[in-house]
């Protein structure tokens, strides 16, 4: 991750943690994140909203349990958003982003066996 990606990722994590409640589910956290994105995108093109919707659909194919699956989803979401749009650092397919996200997570969890919809990601371009 380059410095710009790290800053964006940390900003998102901070905003999510500020809005997260003790009994909040991951789905509620995602809803808060979407609300934040929509609020910050006011006045901008709808491209950001479309990107977020696309990533949200892709995340349906990566379960959030057991840990560290949820961390995988967070890394994937950040990396995928950074791979889309006209300001993308590198254009990557969902499968490429997933493989890189798994690689990053395995640095902290070397025995981690990720769970995801292999059929879905094998068909992604």
C-alpha positions as CSV (number, residue, x, y, z in Angstrom):
1,X,0.0,0.0,0.0
2,X,1.4,3.4,-0.9
3,X,1.2,6.4,1.4
4,X,-2.0,7.8,-0.2
5,X,-3.8,4.4,0.2
6,X,-2.7,4.1,3.8
7,X,-4.0,7.6,4.6
8,X,-7.3,6.8,2.9
9,X,-7.6,3.5,4.7
10,X,-6.8,5.0,8.2
11,X,-9.3,7.8,7.6
12,X,-12.0,5.3,6.8
13,X,-11.1,3.1,9.8
14,X,-11.2,6.1,12.1
15,X,-14.6,7.2,10.8
16,X,-16.0,3.7,11.2
17,X,-14.6,3.3,14.7
18,X,-16.0,6.7,15.7
19,X,-19.5,5.6,14.6
20,X,-19.3,2.0,15.8
21,X,-21.3,1.1,18.8
22,X,-20.6,-1.8,21.2
23,X,-23.4,-4.0,19.9
24,X,-23.2,-2.9,16.3
25,X,-23.1,-5.7,13.7
26,X,-20.8,-5.6,10.7
27,X,-23.8,-4.8,8.5
28,X,-24.6,-1.7,10.6
29,X,-21.0,-0.7,10.4
30,X,-21.1,-1.0,6.6
31,X,-24.3,1.1,6.6
32,X,-22.5,3.8,8.6
33,X,-19.6,3.6,6.2
34,X,-21.9,3.9,3.2
35,X,-23.6,6.9,4.8
36,X,-20.2,8.5,5.4
37,X,-19.2,7.9,1.7
38,X,-22.4,9.4,0.5
39,X,-22.1,12.5,2.7
40,X,-18.5,13.1,1.6
41,X,-19.4,12.6,-2.1
42,X,-22.1,15.3,-2.2
43,X,-21.5,17.5,-5.2
44,X,-19.2,14.9,-6.8
45,X,-20.2,12.6,-9.7
46,X,-22.1,9.5,-9.0
47,X,-19.1,7.5,-9.9
48,X,-18.1,7.1,-6.2
49,X,-21.6,5.8,-5.4
50,X,-21.4,3.3,-8.2
51,X,-18.0,2.2,-7.1
52,X,-19.2,1.6,-3.6
53,X,-22.3,-0.3,-4.8
54,X,-20.0,-2.5,-6.9
55,X,-17.6,-3.2,-4.0
56,X,-20.6,-3.9,-1.7
57,X,-21.9,-6.5,-4.2
58,X,-18.4,-8.1,-4.4
59,X,-18.2,-8.2,-0.6
60,X,-21.3,-10.4,-0.5
61,X,-19.0,-13.1,-1.8
62,X,-16.5,-12.9,1.1
63,X,-18.0,-14.1,4.4
64,X,-17.3,-11.9,7.5
65,X,-16.8,-14.8,9.9
66,X,-14.7,-16.3,11.5
67,X,-12.0,-13.8,12.2
68,X,-9.9,-12.7,10.5
69,X,-12.4,-12.8,7.6
70,X,-13.7,-9.4,8.6
71,X,-10.2,-8.0,8.4
72,X,-9.9,-9.5,4.9
73,X,-13.1,-7.8,3.9
74,X,-11.8,-4.4,5.2
75,X,-8.5,-4.8,3.4
76,X,-10.4,-5.9,0.2
77,X,-12.8,-3.0,0.4
78,X,-10.1,-0.4,0.7
79,X,-7.9,-1.9,-2.0
80,X,-10.8,-2.4,-4.3
81,X,-12.0,1.1,-4.0
82,X,-8.5,2.3,-4.8
83,X,-8.4,0.0,-7.9
84,X,-11.6,1.6,-9.4
85,X,-12.3,5.0,-10.9
86,X,-10.2,7.5,-12.9
87,X,-7.8,8.2,-10.0
88,X,-7.0,4.5,-9.6
89,X,-3.4,3.8,-8.8
90,X,-3.5,0.5,-10.5
91,X,-6.4,-1.1,-12.4
92,X,-7.0,-4.5,-11.0
93,X,-9.7,-7.2,-11.3
94,X,-11.6,-8.3,-8.1
95,X,-9.6,-11.5,-8.2
96,X,-6.3,-9.7,-8.3
97,X,-7.4,-7.4,-5.4
98,X,-8.6,-10.4,-3.4
99,X,-5.3,-12.3,-3.8
100,X,-3.3,-9.2,-2.8
101,X,-5.6,-8.7,0.2
102,X,-5.1,-12.3,1.3
103,X,-1.4,-12.0,0.9
104,X,-1.4,-8.8,3.1
105,X,-3.5,-10.5,5.8
106,X,-1.3,-13.6,5.8
107,X,1.6,-11.5,7.0
108,X,-0.2,-11.2,10.4
109,X,-2.1,-14.5,10.2
110,X,0.2,-17.0,8.4
111,X,-2.1,-20.0,9.0
112,X,-5.2,-18.1,7.8
113,X,-7.3,-20.1,5.3
114,X,-9.6,-17.5,3.6
115,X,-13.2,-18.3,2.7
116,X,-14.7,-16.7,-0.4
117,X,-16.8,-17.6,-3.4
118,X,-14.2,-19.0,-5.7
119,X,-16.7,-19.4,-8.5
120,X,-17.6,-15.7,-8.4
121,X,-14.0,-14.5,-8.3
122,X,-12.8,-16.8,-11.0
123,X,-15.4,-15.3,-13.4
124,X,-14.5,-11.6,-12.5
125,X,-12.7,-9.6,-15.1
